[in-house]
């Protein structure tokens, strides 16, 4: 699965650019872009993105449904579990 970049969510922080082990993510107009043909599908970019701008689309070929999958970064976990110290 090749990750997708949601340019509307990308804030241009360049964390994914530095995290990509093969160096295929760069910046264009202050947004992340990827050379998709060279992607090794390791998922490090999606895991490192603090804005959840990089995600995977999973297709279920039996039911013809499409699902979006993202890695649980600290920002997502805080949104799900609540801020630190809150119950």
Beta strands, then each sheet from edge to edge (+ up, - down):
strand 1: 4-5
strand 2: 25-28
strand 3: 31-34
strand 4: 54-60
strand 5: 65-69
sheet 1: 1+ 4- 5+
sheet 2: 2+ 3-
end
